[in-house]
């Protein structure tokens, strides 16, 4: 599921460093807008702050995306705005990461 959604899962700090180095060597994407998806609000806030300090902008979701996220994510403990917090809902439905990333 992660592979289909283009998600890279890491299990250690060493794997995080490997991913950072791999992305560092890639050409920069066009544009400055980013979307953040996480299961923890604190991670989202810190990541958004770091992105903005680097001159990136938080992308605004379309109404269609907002509706789809609203229908997909549990009503409690999640945030459909960007950064998107799928919260503890992933404990009940592990497919939420992949499904949310499709939008």
N, C-alpha and C positions, 0 to 999 in steps of 0.2 A: 504494500500500500504506500509506504514512504517513497519507494522508487517511482511509482506511478505519479505521485504528487510532486516529485522533485525535492523531497525533504531529505536532508542529510542528518542522520542520527549519530550522536557521539556518546560515548560512555565513560570518558576520562578526560582529564586536562590535556593529556598527550594527544588525544584525537582532536580536541579543540584546536590545539596548536597546529596540527597537521592540516586541518581545514583552513585555518587562517592563512597559512603559508600557501596552500593551493589557490585560494581566492586572491591572494596578494599578487600572484603571478598572472592572473587573468586580466584581460582588458577591462577597463571600467565600463559599466553599463551606461547607456545614454540616459540623460535626464537626471533629475535630482530628487525625484519623489520615491518614497519607500513605504512599504506596508510591513507592519510587525505583527506576528502571531506568536502567542506564548500561552502556557498554561498557568503562569503566575503573574499577577499584576505588577509586582515589584520589578520583575525582569523586564516587563514591557516599558515601564516608566524609565528605568535606567537606560534601556536601549534607545528609547525615543530621545531622551536628553542627550545621549552621546551622538546620535545621528544629527540632531539639530546643531550641536556644537561643531560638527564637521561640515555644516552648510547644507545638509540634506533637508528635505521637506516631507512632512507626513502627507501621504496621498489621501485624498478624500474619496470615499467609496460612493459609487453611484446608488441611486435609489433602489435599483434592481438588486445590487449586491447587499445593501442593507436589509431588504426584505428577505432575501435568501438566508442571510445569517440569522435574522430574527426567527425564521422558521426552523433553522437547524439547531441553534444553540439553546440550552436550557435558559429559562427566564431568570433564574437566580444564580448569582455568582459568576456571571459572564459579562462581557462588554462587546457590543458589535461594532463600536467605533474603532478607528485606527489610533493607537495600537489595539488589536483585538485580543481579548482575554477569554480563552475558552474555559478557564477555571477548573474546578473540580469535576466538571461534566465529563472530562476525559477519563476519569476513574470509572464512570458508569458506561461510557461509550468510547473505547479507545480509537475508534475510527474518526472521531471529531477532528483530530489534527489533519488527517488527509482530506476529509470532506471540506473542512473550512479552507484549506489551502487551495482548493480548486477554484474558489471565487476570485 
